[in-house]
Amino acid sequence: MVSVEGVSRRFGNLIALDKVSLRINPGEVFGLLGPNGSGKTTLIRILTGVLLPHAGGAQVAGLDVGRYPEQVKAAIGYATQEASVYRNLTVRENLEFRARLYLEARAVPPAVEETLRRFGLQGLAHQLAGALSGGWRQRLAIAQAVVHKPKVVFLDEPTTGLDPVSRRTIWDLVHQEAARGAVVLVTTHYMDEAERCHRLALLFDGQVVAQGTPHELEQLALQQARVAYCETDLPLEHIRAMPGVLDAWPSGRGVRLILEQKASLNLPLQTVYPNLEDVFIILTRHRQGGAA
């Protein structure tokens, strides 16, 4: 449903995307994981027909985004980093407005009612969107993106600034969309959230560093380094300077370390399983001038 082949995009001398290739299947939640400036939003804008690539090509819902950008826009749902709702309209009016852009007039009322029910918005239907809390406003933004049941849904950092409970609710809704058979492409820089995706692509400096399931990426990282925890009073700078230490940072009462596979330190180390933050640091460290 979404295919990206060698897509590149630049802005002046800045290379935002460099030969990016991906394939995402129906019913899959696919995450683009990377720091700010890694190219996530640029790729989303290309796949939604807002930008054209300078090289390579992409297909969304069977349509070439370079040749048929307007048809692509009609086949997708898109929620941006900021809750894209009209604050001076009610929740129902927001949904009705978006539904009318895509559906026949007679299909709008049932689509809106179903979306209000699915997203738990019935009790807020007549409330102005501008009066909603951040979490409810973001829920409405995603509801707008899917009210017409698109084949492909793009969510650009949909949980930025939300509390943990609201973030979990948003991710439940994301998986509901995948369960109905849609492709859901989510960008995020929250490493813990990325574990909720079926598959991931790690973006760094506009390039795909690695892609696979969270478990596959964890195993790939473990082939290159190991992660440990240590309770010690040694200064952090001293630990970072030790041979074989790729990185170290405070963690609770101790220090979490990323080590070379054969590193041997005279410290009370406890081996720990890597999380996705560890994985990202390990897999991108060579692109950061050798530092993790």
Buried (B, 14 or more C-beta within 10 A) or exposed (E): BBBBBBBBBBEEEEBBBBBBBBBBEBBBBBBBBBEEBBBBBBBBBBBBBBBEBBEBBBBBBEBBBBEBBEBBBBBBBBBBBEBBBBEEBBBBBBBBBBBBEBBEEEEBEEBBBEBBEBBEBEEBBEBBBEEBEBBBBBBBBBBBBBBBBBBBBBBBBBBBEBEEEBBEBBBEBBEBBBEEEBBBBBBBBBBEBBBBBBBBBBBBBBBBBBBBEBEEBBEBBBEBBBBBBBEBEEEEEEBBEBEBBBBBBEEEEBBBBBBEEEBEBEBEBEEBEBBBBBBBBBBBBEEEEEEB
